[in-house]
């Protein structure tokens, strides 16, 4: 095992956690709970994309150290594990579970608290409480995952509005333009499956928190659907 000073184990990394059997089982258990109540996919696929998005945002902005970027990736990986307990207030249970999991794996308390705080503020119901840059990157990275692959229901006629909008998403691209101080989410939506109005009906609160998170990072947030700027 790689060691730091005086025999202390190295703190966990995103890759070590992603390969960790217990972490993977917690994410899978959380996703099973979400499937049981009819929600879209919240498993390893979603966790990996959110981690990648969060790390990419801080990397592209160019003013964050590698460990801070790594903490954003870790927060993305673990941000929904509290769903294994309940969807209600899952951001709080996810933060608590993540804190203890990370401490057990040797993460210094100063880092574990940063990850926990980021996870605890990622839900759109807490839109006024994005309190850190890591949390801001996590929040935007989470809300940007709109994708057909998240739909579990195989019967299109039985889609609810969440299924329909995710299934209608043909392409999703999250980009950071540091020179313009802009973070942009561009979506291509098949309007024969789901309308732009339906997208706003269910995603407006998510876009509001994304704008606030972008401002925390010193940027504007842009939403473009089918080539038309909407925010």
N, C-alpha and C positions, 0 to 999 in steps of 0.2 A: 504493500500500500504506500502511495506517495505520502510523505510526511512534511510538515512544516517545522517550525522550531521546536526543539526539545521533545521530539517524539509525538507531538500533537497531530492528529489526523488532519489532512487537508479538508477544507470545507467543501460541501457538496457542490457539484456543478449541474448545469442544466442536463448535460448528457448523462451524468451518473444517475440523476433522479429519473430521467426518462426511461432508463434501463432498469430501474429499481422495481423488483417484483411487487412490493407492497404498494408503491405509488401507482403502478399500473392497475393493481387490483382495486384500489380506492377509486381511481377514475372510472374503471369499468362498473363498479358497484353504483357510483353516482349516476352513470349513464343508464343503467338498468332501472333505477328509480324514475328517471325522466321518461324513459320509454313507457313505463307502467302508467304514468299519468298523461301520456299522449303528447309529450313534447318532442321537438326535433332533436337530432343527434347532439349530445354533449360529451362524447367520449374522447378517445385519444386523438382522433382526427382533429376535432375542434380544439382541444388543448394544445396540440402541436402548432396549428395555424395561429392561434392567439399568441403563443410564445414567440413564434417567428415574427409576427407583426410587431409585437412590443419591442423586441430587440432591434428590428429593422428601423423603427421610428427613431429610437435614441441614437443608433449608429449613424443614420443619414443626417441627423441634426448636427452631428460632429462636435459636440461639446461635452460628451460623457465618457467616462473611463470604461474599460472593458469589464470590470467587476460590476459596475452599476448596470451596464447593459445585460450582463449575465443574470443579475437579480431580477431584471424586468422579464427575461425569458422564464426564469423559475416561477415568478408570479403568474405568468401566463399559463404555464403547465398546471399549476395547482389551483387556479382561481375558482374552479367549480366543484372541488371535491366535497364541499359541504352538502351538495345535493344528495349524497348518500344518506344523509339524515332527513332532510326535508328541503323542498324548494323554498319554503318560506324562510326569509332572512338567511338564505344560503351564503351570502357574502360574509356574514359574521361567522357562521360555523366553518366555512372554508378557511377563513383567516386563522381561527383558533387551531383547527386541525393542521394547517400548514406550519404554523409556528412551532408546535410541539414536534411534528415530523422533522422539521429542519434542525431543531435543537438536538434531537436524538441522533442526527447524522453529523453532528459536529459543526453546524453553522454558528458563528459568533452571534451573540444576542443582538448586537447592533445591526447585523444584516437581517436576521430573522424578523426583527421588528419592522424593518423597512418592507419586507415582502408581505408580512401580515397586514400592515397598514394599507398597502397598495391593493391587496385583495379585498379588504374590508370596505373599500370605497368604489368598487367597480360597477355596482348595480345602478341602473338609471333612476331608481327611486331615491337615491342619495345624491342627486345631481349637484347639490351645493357643497359636496364634501370631497372633491378630488383634491387631496392634500399634499401630493408629492408628484414629482416628475415621473417616477416609476409607475405610480398609480394612473397618471394621465396616459402614458403609453399603453398600459394594460387595458384601460377603458376603451380607447380608440381601437386597439387591436381586436378586442372582443366584439364590439359592435359592427366591425367591418366584415365579419364572417357571415355573409349571406350567400348561400350556395344550395344548388339542387341536391348535392350529396347529403345534406342534413335531413332531408325528408325521408321518413320511415314508411309512411302510408303508401302501399302499392296501388291503391285505387284512387285515381284522380278525381272521380266523381264524389268521393268522400272527403276530399281535402277541406281543412278549415283554412282560415285566411293566412295563418302562419305557414302552413304547408304550401299554399298556393304562391305566396310571394317568394319563398325560398326556391320553390320549383321553377318559378318564372325567371330566376336569376341565371342568365346564360354565361355571364362573365363578370368577375369582380376584381377590381384592381385598387390597391391602396398605395398611394405614392406620397413621398415627402419631397417638397421643393424648398430647401433651406434658404436659397437666395431670395425667394419670394415670401418666405416665412409662411408657407402654406402646407397643410396636410389635406390631401384630396382623396375622396372615395368615389370611384367611377363604377357605375353599374350598367350592365346591359340587360334589360328586362324584356321578356316576351310578353307584350301587352295583351296577347290573346289568351294568356293564362292568368296573369295578374296585372292589375292596373297600377299606374303611378299613384293614384289617389289611395288605393289600398295599401301601398307601401307606406305612405305617410300616416295612414290610420294606425298602423301598428308600430311604426318605427320612429314617430316624431320624438318621443321622449328619449330614444337612443341617440338621435341626432342632436338633441339639445345638450345632453351630457358630453357628446363628442366635441361639440363646439367649446364647451367650458374646459374640457380636457386640453384641447388644442391651445386655448388661450393660456392655460397653465404652462404650456411649453413655448409660449411666445409666438404662436402661430394662429392663422385663421384656418377654419375648417370649411372645405368645399365639398358639396355633394353634387355629382353630375350623373343624371340618369338618361340613358340613350342619347348622349351627346349634349343634353340640355342642362346648363347649370341651374340648380335649384336652391343652393345655399352659397 
